[in-house]
Amino acid sequence: MIRFENVTKRLGGRNVLENLSFEIGEGEIFAIVGPSGTGKSVTLKHMVRLLTPTSGSVWIDGTEVSAL
């Protein structure tokens, strides 16, 4: 399970993600689509811990990875 709780990421003086919340359950298929510059890659980088949120939290399998 992957859960984003009110994730905001500020880069270069602007909010790339703002209060993003969603949950992906085990076995679910989830797609992130949108035009360039809307935060798709930034969202994925939070999932693999290449970035940490400015505020909010990211949980994977019950562990808050944004706090590690």
N, C-alpha and C positions, 0 to 999 in steps of 0.2 A: 504494500500500500504506500502511496506517495500522497502527502498532503501539504499544501501551501496554505498558511494562515496569515492573511493580511500582509503579504510580502510587498515591500516597497524597496526599490533599488534606485539610488541616485547616482548618476554618472555624468561627469562634465557639466555639472550645474543644472541638470534636468532629471526629472523622474522618468526612468525608462519603464519601470513597473510601479504601479500605484495601487496598493491594497488588493493585490491579487490573491484570491482564495479559490482553491479547488481540491478535489480528492479523486485519486485514481485507485480503484480497488484492485485486488489481485485478480488476474485473468481478464481485466477490462482492456480494451483498445482505446487509446486516446490520441487525438491528433491536434497539433498546434499549427494553425495556418494564419496567414495575414501578410500584408505588404511589408516591404523592407523597412526596417527601423522601428518595428512595433514591439520588440522585446522577446521574440521567439528564442533566439540564441541565448539571451541573458537568462531566460527561464530555464533552459536546459543546463546551463552552466551552474545554476544553483543546485540542480538535482545531483550533479557529480562533484559538488563542492569546489568548483573552480572560482566561484564567487560566493560571498555571504551577503545576506540582505542588509540594507540600511536599517530596516525595521521589519518586524514580523518573524515568522519561523517556518522552516522547512522540515518535515518529518518523513522518514523512510522506515518502514517496518517498525513503527513505534519508537524510533530513536530520533531525537531532534538533531539533525545533522548541521543545522545552521549554528548550533552552539558548540560544536566540536572544535 
